[in-house]
C-alpha cells in the first residue's frame, strides 16, 4: 500500500509539473509585456463573459449567409497584424490626420468583412460597453472562421488595445503581395518575427477563399516556362486559368476564382496537395515550391499530413496574433471600430 501511495504521489507531482511547464511555455512565448499588461486566455472572463459566444454567433451567421466571408475575416486579421502589430488599424477609415490602410494596394477592392466586424462590435457594446477591443474581435473572428470552415480551433490570447492611427504607406510596404517571390516573402515574415514554417503554415489559409485574376494573370505566361526543379506544372490547370482571365480583361481582370478549386470553402490541407500537384494559383503560392525552394519540404509534409499542418497553423496564428500588441495603458478600446474615440 505504501508503494502504491508513493506511486500515486509521484504521478500527481509529474502531472502538476507538466501542466505548470506548459503554462510557463505559453506565458514565456506569448506573454508580451507592454505597458504593464499582457495577452491571456479568457481575458474577458469577468468583464464580458459572453464575448466569445457573441463573436462566434455573429461570425456563424455571416458565414452561413456567405461562405466566402470566412476567408475574408481570416484575411482581415492577417493584414492587420502585418502593419505595426495587431491593433485593428486596418479597420480605421481615413481622417484629416492620416490615410488609412483600406486603400493600400494589398487591400483595395480586396478586403471585406468590415460590416461583420461592425455588427459584432455593436452587440458587444450593448452588452459590455468599452470592454472588448476591435483587435481582439479580429483575432477571435479569424479563429471562428477557420472552425466554421472545418479547420482546427485554438485558444485565442486576448487583451489587445486598439491603435490610434493607421498607415497606408506601411501597409503597402509590409503586407506580402500575391506576386511576391520567395526571398521577398521570407524577408517580410522575418521582419515581423515569423519564420519560414510560420510563412508556409499561414499560407495554408489559401485553402479557402477567392482571388481576382488581377492577382495572378500577369504571371501566367511566364509560368509555363518555370524551373523544372519544382513540381511539374499542371498544363491543363494553367490553360484553364489563362482562358478564365482572358475573358475578364474588359472587366479589369476582376473575375474571381477559388484559391483551392477542389475544396474551396473547406479548411483542409488541399492547398498543399495542389502545390505539389503543380496547381498553384498565385505567384506567391508557386514561390513556395518553385525550383529548389527551401520551403518545398514543409509544403510536402503538409500535403501528406493534414494534422501536422493544423498543429503548425494553430501555433503560427497565435504567434502572428501576438505581434506587437498594444496593452495596458497603450491604445484604447474603440466604441466604433472605424474611428478613434
C-alpha positions as CSV (number, residue, x, y, z in Angstrom):
1,X,0.0,0.0,0.0
2,X,2.9,2.4,0.9
3,X,4.4,1.7,-2.5
4,X,1.1,2.4,-4.3
5,X,0.6,5.7,-2.4
6,X,4.1,6.7,-3.3
7,X,3.4,5.9,-7.0
8,X,0.2,8.0,-6.9
9,X,2.1,10.9,-5.3
10,X,4.8,10.8,-7.9
11,X,2.2,10.6,-10.7
12,X,0.4,13.7,-9.4
13,X,3.6,15.5,-8.9
14,X,4.7,14.8,-12.5
15,X,1.2,15.8,-13.9
16,X,1.4,19.1,-11.9
17,X,4.9,19.7,-13.2
18,X,3.9,19.1,-16.8
19,X,0.9,21.4,-16.6
20,X,3.0,24.1,-15.0
21,X,5.6,23.6,-17.7
22,X,3.0,24.0,-20.5
23,X,1.6,27.1,-18.8
24,X,5.0,28.7,-18.4
25,X,5.8,27.9,-22.1
26,X,2.7,29.7,-23.2
27,X,3.4,32.7,-21.0
28,X,7.0,32.9,-21.9
29,X,6.3,32.8,-25.7
30,X,3.3,35.0,-25.9
31,X,3.0,37.0,-22.7
32,X,4.2,40.2,-24.3
33,X,4.5,42.8,-21.6
34,X,3.6,46.2,-22.9
35,X,2.6,48.9,-20.5
36,X,2.1,46.6,-17.5
37,X,-0.4,44.1,-19.0
38,X,-0.3,41.1,-21.3
39,X,-2.3,38.9,-23.6
40,X,-4.0,35.9,-21.9
41,X,-6.7,33.3,-22.4
42,X,-10.2,34.3,-21.0
43,X,-9.2,38.0,-20.7
44,X,-12.9,38.9,-20.6
45,X,-14.0,36.2,-18.2
46,X,-15.0,38.8,-15.6
47,X,-15.6,41.9,-17.7
48,X,-17.5,40.4,-20.6
49,X,-18.1,36.7,-20.2
50,X,-20.3,36.4,-23.3
51,X,-17.7,38.0,-25.6
52,X,-16.5,34.9,-27.4
53,X,-20.1,33.5,-27.7
54,X,-21.3,36.7,-29.3
55,X,-18.4,36.9,-31.7
56,X,-18.9,33.2,-32.7
57,X,-22.6,33.7,-33.2
58,X,-22.2,36.7,-35.5
59,X,-19.4,35.0,-37.5
60,X,-21.5,31.9,-37.9
61,X,-24.4,34.0,-39.1
62,X,-22.2,35.8,-41.6
63,X,-20.6,32.6,-42.9
64,X,-24.0,30.9,-43.3
65,X,-25.1,33.8,-45.5
66,X,-21.8,34.0,-47.4
67,X,-19.4,31.0,-47.1
68,X,-16.5,33.2,-48.6
69,X,-16.8,35.5,-45.6
70,X,-14.7,33.1,-43.5
71,X,-11.7,33.7,-45.7
72,X,-12.3,37.4,-45.7
73,X,-12.4,37.6,-41.9
74,X,-9.3,35.5,-41.6
75,X,-7.5,37.8,-44.1
76,X,-8.5,40.9,-42.1
77,X,-6.6,39.6,-39.1
78,X,-3.6,38.8,-41.2
79,X,-3.5,42.1,-42.9
80,X,-4.0,43.9,-39.6
81,X,-1.1,42.2,-37.8
82,X,1.5,42.8,-40.6
83,X,1.1,46.6,-40.2
84,X,2.6,47.7,-36.9
85,X,1.1,44.8,-35.0
86,X,-2.4,43.5,-34.2
87,X,-4.1,46.8,-33.3
88,X,-7.1,46.9,-35.6
89,X,-5.6,49.7,-37.6
90,X,-6.9,48.0,-40.8
91,X,-10.4,48.9,-39.7
92,X,-9.9,52.6,-39.4
93,X,-11.4,55.0,-42.0
94,X,-9.3,57.9,-43.4
95,X,-9.2,61.1,-41.3
96,X,-7.7,64.5,-41.7
97,X,-4.6,63.4,-39.9
98,X,-3.8,60.1,-41.6
99,X,-4.7,58.0,-44.7
100,X,-6.0,54.6,-43.6
101,X,-4.9,51.1,-44.8
102,X,-8.1,50.2,-46.7
103,X,-6.9,51.8,-49.9
104,X,-3.4,50.3,-49.8
105,X,-2.6,48.2,-52.8
106,X,-2.9,44.8,-51.0
107,X,-6.2,45.9,-49.5
108,X,-8.0,48.0,-52.1
109,X,-11.0,46.2,-53.7
110,X,-9.8,43.1,-51.8
111,X,-10.5,43.2,-48.1
112,X,-14.1,42.8,-47.0
113,X,-16.0,41.8,-43.8
114,X,-15.9,45.3,-42.2
115,X,-19.7,45.2,-41.8
116,X,-19.5,41.9,-40.0
117,X,-17.0,43.4,-37.5
118,X,-19.3,46.4,-37.1
119,X,-22.2,44.1,-36.2
120,X,-20.1,42.2,-33.7
121,X,-18.9,45.4,-32.1
122,X,-22.4,46.8,-31.9
123,X,-23.7,43.9,-30.0
124,X,-20.7,43.8,-27.7
125,X,-21.1,47.4,-26.9
126,X,-24.7,46.9,-26.0
127,X,-23.8,44.0,-23.6
128,X,-20.5,45.3,-22.1
129,X,-19.6,48.8,-23.3
130,X,-16.0,49.7,-24.0
131,X,-14.7,46.3,-22.8
132,X,-13.8,44.3,-25.9
133,X,-11.3,45.7,-28.4
134,X,-11.7,45.6,-32.1
135,X,-8.3,44.0,-32.3
136,X,-9.5,41.1,-30.2
137,X,-12.6,40.8,-32.3
138,X,-10.4,40.3,-35.4
139,X,-8.3,37.7,-33.7
140,X,-11.3,35.8,-32.4
141,X,-13.3,36.1,-35.6
142,X,-10.3,34.7,-37.6
143,X,-10.3,31.6,-35.3
144,X,-14.0,31.1,-35.6
145,X,-13.9,31.4,-39.3
146,X,-11.4,28.6,-39.5
147,X,-13.5,26.4,-37.2
148,X,-16.7,27.1,-39.1
149,X,-14.9,26.1,-42.3
150,X,-13.9,22.7,-40.9
151,X,-10.5,23.6,-39.6
152,X,-8.9,23.5,-36.2
153,X,-9.7,25.7,-33.2
154,X,-7.3,27.2,-30.7
155,X,-7.3,29.4,-27.5
156,X,-7.2,33.0,-28.6
157,X,-4.9,35.1,-26.4
158,X,-6.7,38.4,-25.8
159,X,-6.2,41.7,-24.0
160,X,-5.2,43.8,-27.0
161,X,-6.0,47.5,-27.2
162,X,-6.8,49.3,-30.4
163,X,-4.4,51.6,-32.2
164,X,-4.8,55.3,-32.5
165,X,-3.6,55.6,-36.1
166,X,-3.2,53.7,-39.4
167,X,-0.7,53.8,-42.2
168,X,-1.3,53.3,-45.9
169,X,2.4,53.5,-46.5
170,X,3.3,50.8,-44.0
171,X,0.5,48.6,-45.4
172,X,2.0,48.9,-48.9
173,X,5.5,48.1,-47.6
174,X,4.8,45.3,-45.1
175,X,1.9,43.2,-46.4
176,X,3.2,40.3,-48.6
177,X,1.8,40.7,-52.1
178,X,0.3,37.9,-54.2
179,X,3.1,38.3,-56.8
180,X,6.0,38.1,-54.2
181,X,8.9,35.9,-54.8
182,X,10.3,33.6,-52.1
183,X,13.0,36.0,-50.9
184,X,10.5,38.8,-50.5
185,X,8.1,36.6,-48.6
186,X,10.8,35.4,-46.2
187,X,12.1,38.9,-45.7
188,X,8.6,40.3,-44.9
189,X,7.7,37.5,-42.5
190,X,11.1,37.7,-40.8
191,X,10.7,41.4,-40.4
192,X,7.7,40.8,-38.1
193,X,9.4,37.9,-36.3
194,X,7.9,35.0,-38.1
195,X,10.0,32.2,-39.6
196,X,9.7,30.0,-42.7
197,X,7.5,27.4,-41.1
198,X,5.1,30.2,-40.0
199,X,5.1,31.5,-43.5
200,X,4.2,28.2,-45.1
201,X,1.7,27.3,-42.4
202,X,-0.1,30.7,-42.7
203,X,-0.1,30.5,-46.5
204,X,-2.3,27.5,-45.9
205,X,-5.1,29.9,-45.2
206,X,-5.3,30.0,-49.1
207,X,-7.2,26.7,-48.8
208,X,-10.3,28.8,-48.5
209,X,-11.4,32.0,-50.3
210,X,-11.2,33.7,-53.7
211,X,-8.7,35.6,-55.8
212,X,-9.1,38.1,-58.6
213,X,-7.4,37.5,-62.0
214,X,-5.6,40.7,-61.4
215,X,-3.7,38.9,-58.6
216,X,-2.1,36.3,-60.9
217,X,-2.9,36.8,-64.6
218,X,0.3,38.7,-65.4
219,X,2.4,35.7,-64.3
220,X,0.6,33.0,-66.2
221,X,2.6,33.3,-69.5
222,X,5.9,33.2,-67.7
223,X,4.9,30.3,-65.5
224,X,4.7,27.9,-68.5
225,X,8.5,28.2,-68.6
226,X,9.1,27.7,-64.8
227,X,12.1,26.0,-63.5
228,X,11.6,22.2,-63.7
229,X,13.3,21.5,-60.4
230,X,10.0,22.0,-58.5
231,X,6.7,20.1,-59.0
232,X,5.8,19.8,-62.7
233,X,3.2,22.4,-63.7
234,X,-0.3,21.1,-64.5
235,X,-0.6,22.5,-68.0
236,X,-4.4,21.8,-68.1
237,X,-4.8,23.9,-64.9
238,X,-2.6,26.6,-66.4
239,X,-4.6,26.7,-69.6
240,X,-7.9,27.0,-67.7
241,X,-6.6,30.0,-65.8
242,X,-5.5,31.7,-69.0
243,X,-8.9,31.1,-70.5
244,X,-10.6,32.4,-67.4
245,X,-8.6,35.6,-67.2
246,X,-8.5,36.3,-70.9
247,X,-12.3,36.7,-70.8
248,X,-12.1,39.1,-67.9
249,X,-9.8,41.7,-69.4
250,X,-12.6,44.0,-70.2
251,X,-13.7,44.0,-66.5
252,X,-10.2,45.0,-65.3
253,X,-9.3,41.4,-64.5
254,X,-11.9,41.4,-61.7
255,X,-13.1,37.9,-62.4
256,X,-12.9,35.7,-59.2
257,X,-11.8,32.1,-58.9
258,X,-11.3,29.9,-55.9
259,X,-7.8,29.7,-54.4
260,X,-8.4,26.0,-54.0
261,X,-10.7,24.6,-56.7
262,X,-11.0,21.1,-55.1
263,X,-12.5,22.1,-51.7
264,X,-12.9,25.9,-52.0
265,X,-14.8,26.5,-48.8
266,X,-13.3,23.8,-46.6
267,X,-10.3,24.5,-44.4
268,X,-8.1,21.5,-45.0
269,X,-4.6,20.7,-46.5
270,X,-5.8,20.6,-50.1
271,X,-3.9,23.8,-50.8
272,X,-0.6,22.0,-50.2
273,X,-1.7,19.0,-52.3
274,X,-2.5,21.4,-55.1
275,X,1.0,23.0,-54.8
276,X,2.8,19.6,-55.1
277,X,0.5,18.7,-58.0
278,X,1.5,21.8,-60.0
279,X,-1.7,23.7,-59.3
280,X,-0.5,26.9,-57.6
281,X,-2.8,29.8,-58.3
282,X,-0.9,32.9,-57.0
283,X,2.8,33.6,-57.8
284,X,3.4,33.7,-54.1
285,X,2.0,30.2,-53.8
286,X,4.2,29.0,-56.7
287,X,7.2,30.5,-55.0
288,X,6.9,28.1,-52.1
289,X,7.6,25.1,-54.4
290,X,9.4,26.6,-57.4
291,X,12.9,25.5,-58.2
292,X,15.0,24.4,-55.2
293,X,12.8,26.3,-52.8
294,X,13.8,25.6,-49.2
295,X,10.2,25.6,-48.2
296,X,9.3,22.7,-50.6
297,X,9.9,20.1,-47.9
298,X,7.5,21.9,-45.5
299,X,4.8,22.0,-48.2
300,X,5.3,18.3,-49.0
301,X,5.0,17.4,-45.3
302,X,1.7,19.3,-45.0
303,X,0.4,17.7,-48.2
304,X,0.9,14.3,-46.7
305,X,-0.1,15.0,-43.1
306,X,-3.1,17.3,-42.5
307,X,-2.7,17.1,-38.7
308,X,0.9,18.4,-38.9
309,X,-0.5,21.4,-40.9
310,X,-3.3,22.0,-38.4
311,X,-0.9,22.0,-35.5
312,X,1.6,24.4,-37.1
313,X,-1.2,26.6,-38.4
314,X,-2.6,27.0,-34.8
315,X,0.8,27.7,-33.4
316,X,1.6,30.3,-36.1
317,X,-1.8,32.0,-35.7
318,X,-1.1,32.5,-32.0
319,X,2.4,33.8,-32.9
320,X,1.1,36.2,-35.5
321,X,-1.7,37.3,-33.2
322,X,0.9,38.3,-30.6
323,X,2.8,40.6,-32.8
324,X,3.4,44.0,-31.1
325,X,0.1,44.2,-29.2
326,X,-0.9,47.4,-27.5
327,X,-1.8,46.5,-23.9
328,X,-2.1,48.2,-20.5
329,X,-2.1,52.0,-20.8
330,X,-1.3,51.9,-24.6
331,X,-4.1,52.3,-27.1
332,X,-7.8,52.3,-26.4
333,X,-11.0,50.3,-26.6
334,X,-12.8,51.8,-29.6
335,X,-16.5,52.2,-29.4
336,X,-16.7,52.2,-33.2
337,X,-14.0,50.1,-34.9
338,X,-13.9,52.5,-37.8
339,X,-12.9,55.6,-35.8
340,X,-10.8,56.6,-32.8
341,X,-12.8,57.6,-29.7
